[in-house]
C-alpha cells in the first residue's frame, strides 16, 4: 500500500472542505500514478471529488464507520481489518491511500511508501486537516524531483520510505 498526497510546508492537506492548492501538474501526476490501481479514501474525500463520484479507471474503496453507506461502483469497508481482508481477497498489492487526514493516519502503518507533492508556499487558506509529519515519524526521502513551478507555486514530487 502507498499513500499519495499534496502537502503544505506544515503538512496541511485541506480545510475540511477540499484541497489547499489547485496545481494542474500535481493533479496530472496523481492521475498517472493511480490510474488502473485501487484507491482508498474516506467518505469526506469521496464527497469532495467532482460530483461526489468515485474516480474513473480505478477500483474505489471507501473506508467509513457509517454502516448504512452505499456507494455505487465502489466497495465500502467499515474498519481497517475489513479493508485489509478485502485487499487480500482481491489480490491487491499496490493500492493507493488518497485521503483524508484520518484515513492517512489509520493506514500509514500499512504503507510501504508515500508519494508526497511538497508545496513550498503557504496555502491561501489555513489548513485544518493534516497528513502525518513523516520526518517526525522516522520516514526519509528516497526520491525527489527537480523543483516545478506552476500558478506561482513551487513544488517537488518526493517519495518517502520508512
C-alpha positions in Angstrom: 0.0 0.0 0.0 1.2 3.5 -0.7 -0.2 7.0 0.2 -0.3 9.8 -2.3 -0.8 13.4 -1.1 0.0 17.1 -1.7 1.1 18.9 1.4 1.7 22.5 2.6 5.0 23.2 4.5 3.3 22.3 7.8 2.0 19.0 6.3 -1.5 20.6 6.0 -3.7 18.9 3.3 -7.1 20.6 3.5 -9.5 22.8 5.2 -12.3 20.2 5.8 -13.9 21.1 2.5 -11.3 20.4 0.0 -7.6 20.6 -1.0 -5.5 23.6 -0.2 -4.0 24.1 -3.7 -5.1 23.7 -7.3 -2.0 22.6 -9.2 -2.8 21.0 -12.6 0.7 19.3 -12.7 0.0 17.7 -9.4 -3.4 16.5 -10.5 -1.9 15.0 -13.7 0.8 13.3 -11.5 -2.0 11.9 -9.3 -3.9 10.6 -12.3 -0.8 9.0 -13.8 0.2 7.3 -10.6 -3.3 6.0 -9.6 -4.9 5.1 -12.9 -5.6 1.4 -13.1 -5.0 0.9 -9.4 -7.1 0.7 -6.3 -7.7 3.9 -4.4 -8.7 4.0 -0.8 -10.5 7.1 0.7 -12.8 8.2 3.4 -16.3 9.4 2.9 -15.4 13.1 3.2 -12.8 12.7 0.5 -15.3 11.0 -1.8 -17.7 13.9 -1.2 -15.0 16.4 -2.1 -14.5 14.8 -5.5 -16.2 16.3 -8.6 -19.9 15.4 -8.2 -19.1 13.4 -5.1 -18.5 10.5 -7.5 -15.9 7.7 -7.5 -12.7 8.1 -9.6 -12.9 6.5 -13.0 -10.5 3.9 -14.3 -9.7 2.8 -10.7 -11.1 0.4 -8.2 -12.5 2.6 -5.4 -12.7 1.6 -1.8 -14.4 3.8 0.8 -13.4 3.4 4.4 -16.3 4.7 6.6 -17.8 4.0 10.0 -21.2 4.6 8.5 -22.7 1.1 8.2 -25.5 2.4 6.0 -23.2 4.0 3.4 -23.7 2.6 -0.1 -21.5 3.9 -3.0 -22.5 2.7 -6.4 -19.4 1.2 -8.2 -17.3 1.1 -5.0 -16.5 -1.2 -2.2 -17.3 0.1 1.3 -15.3 -1.1 4.3 -16.1 -0.2 8.0 -12.7 -0.9 9.6 -9.1 -1.3 8.8 -9.3 -5.0 9.4 -12.2 -5.3 6.9 -10.2 -3.3 4.4 -7.1 -5.5 4.8 -9.2 -8.6 4.3 -10.8 -7.1 1.2 -7.4 -6.2 -0.3 -6.2 -9.7 0.3 -9.3 -11.2 -1.2 -8.9 -9.0 -4.3 -5.2 -9.9 -4.6 -4.5 -6.2 -4.4 -0.8 -5.4 -3.7 -0.5 -1.9 -4.9 -3.4 0.2 -3.6 -3.1 4.0 -3.0 -4.4 5.8 0.1 -5.8 9.1 -1.2 -7.2 10.7 2.0 -8.4 12.3 4.1 -6.4 13.1 7.2 -8.0 10.4 9.4 -7.6 7.7 6.8 -4.0 8.6 6.2 -3.4 8.4 10.0 -5.0 5.0 10.2 -3.3 3.5 7.2 0.2 5.0 7.3 1.4 2.0 9.4 0.5 -0.3 6.4 2.2 1.9 3.7 5.5 0.9 2.3 6.0 4.4 0.7 4.3 7.8 0.4 4.3 9.9 -2.8 4.2 13.4 -1.5 3.9 16.6 -3.5 5.6 19.2 -1.2 4.5 22.7 -1.9 6.9 25.5 -0.7 4.3 28.3 -0.3 1.8 28.6 2.5 -1.7 27.9 1.3 -4.2 30.6 0.7 -6.4 29.3 3.5 -5.2 27.8 6.8 -5.3 24.0 6.9 -7.4 22.2 9.5 -6.6 18.7 8.1 -3.0 17.3 8.2 -1.0 14.5 6.8 1.3 12.7 9.4 4.6 14.5 9.7 6.8 11.9 8.0 10.2 13.2 9.3 8.9 13.1 12.9 7.6 9.6 12.2 11.1 8.5 11.2 10.5 8.3 7.4 13.1 9.6 4.9 13.1 10.8 1.3 14.1 8.1 -1.1 13.5 10.1 -4.3 13.0 13.8 -5.1 12.2 15.5 -8.4 13.6 18.8 -9.7 11.5 21.8 -8.5 8.4 22.6 -10.5 6.7 25.9 -10.7 3.1 26.4 -11.7 0.4 29.1 -10.8 3.1 30.9 -8.8 3.7 27.8 -6.6 6.9 25.9 -6.3 6.7 22.2 -5.5 8.6 18.9 -5.7 7.5 15.3 -6.1 9.0 13.2 -3.4 8.9 9.5 -2.4 9.2 8.8 1.3 10.0 5.4 2.9 10.0 4.2 6.5 
